[in-house]
Amino acid sequence: MDCGRGFNDLSLQVVTTHARKSACATAKQVSDAYGKAIRGGKQPPVTVRLHGASWKCEEKQPTNTPNPYTECANSKQSEERVLLVS
């Protein structure tokens, strides 16, 4: 699901079972927390905490794909993921 723009003006997408409005709001908060950590000097993988959940953010680059992306996965609900894509 497309949620607009996130950290570094990357496309903000979410994989979720939740309603769009709440899922996109959470995705934006995860993206902002990830961006704050990166701007603060942390290197991926980065774990951010939001509303009592940990989100592990790391760069992914599937085989035969030229552009990497960042995926943040919710440690409590593995089906919940935030993607930052160029």
C-alpha positions as CSV (number, residue, x, y, z in Angstrom):
1,M,0.0,0.0,0.0
2,D,1.4,3.4,-1.0
3,C,1.6,5.9,1.9
4,G,3.3,8.8,0.1
5,R,6.9,9.9,0.8
6,G,9.1,9.0,3.7
7,F,12.7,9.6,4.9
8,N,14.9,11.2,2.2
9,D,11.8,11.6,0.0
10,L,11.7,7.9,-0.7
11,S,8.5,6.2,-1.6
12,L,6.8,5.0,1.6
13,Q,5.0,1.7,1.3
14,V,3.5,-0.6,3.9
15,V,2.6,-4.3,4.0
16,T,-0.1,-4.7,6.6
17,T,-3.4,-6.2,7.7
18,H,-4.5,-2.9,9.3
19,A,-6.6,-0.2,7.8
20,R,-4.9,2.2,5.5
21,K,-5.2,5.4,7.6
22,S,-3.7,3.9,10.7
23,A,-1.1,1.8,8.8
24,C,0.2,4.8,6.9
25,A,0.3,6.9,10.1
26,T,2.5,4.2,11.7
27,A,4.6,3.8,8.6
28,K,5.3,7.6,8.6
29,Q,6.3,7.4,12.3
30,V,8.6,4.4,11.6
31,S,10.2,6.2,8.6
32,D,10.7,9.4,10.7
33,A,12.3,7.4,13.6
34,Y,14.6,5.5,11.1
35,G,15.6,8.8,9.5
36,K,16.4,10.4,12.8
37,A,18.6,7.4,13.7
38,I,20.5,7.5,10.4
39,R,21.0,11.3,10.6
40,G,22.3,10.7,14.1
41,G,25.1,8.5,12.7
42,K,23.7,5.0,13.1
43,Q,24.3,2.5,10.3
44,P,21.8,-0.2,9.2
45,P,20.5,-2.4,10.5
46,V,18.8,0.0,12.9
47,T,16.1,-0.9,15.4
48,V,13.6,1.8,16.3
49,R,10.9,1.6,18.9
50,L,7.4,2.9,18.4
51,H,4.3,2.3,20.6
52,G,5.9,-0.5,22.5
53,A,7.1,-2.4,19.3
54,S,10.5,-2.8,17.9
55,W,11.0,-2.3,14.2
56,K,14.2,-3.6,12.7
57,C,15.2,-1.6,9.6
58,E,17.8,-2.9,7.2
59,E,18.8,-2.5,3.6
60,K,17.7,-5.2,1.2
61,Q,18.8,-5.9,-2.4
62,P,17.1,-8.8,-4.1
63,T,19.1,-10.7,-6.7
64,N,19.0,-9.1,-10.2
65,T,17.5,-5.9,-8.8
66,P,19.6,-2.7,-9.3
67,N,18.1,-0.6,-6.5
68,P,18.3,-1.5,-2.9
69,Y,15.4,-0.6,-0.5
70,T,15.0,-0.3,3.2
71,E,12.6,-2.7,5.0
72,C,11.5,-2.1,8.6
73,A,9.8,-5.2,10.1
74,N,7.7,-5.2,13.3
75,S,9.2,-7.7,15.8
76,K,5.8,-8.4,17.3
77,Q,3.9,-8.8,14.1
78,S,6.1,-10.1,11.4
79,E,3.5,-9.5,8.6
80,E,3.8,-5.7,9.3
81,R,6.5,-4.1,7.2
82,V,7.4,-0.6,6.1
83,L,9.4,-0.2,2.9
84,L,11.4,2.8,1.7
85,V,11.9,2.6,-2.0
86,S,13.6,4.8,-4.5
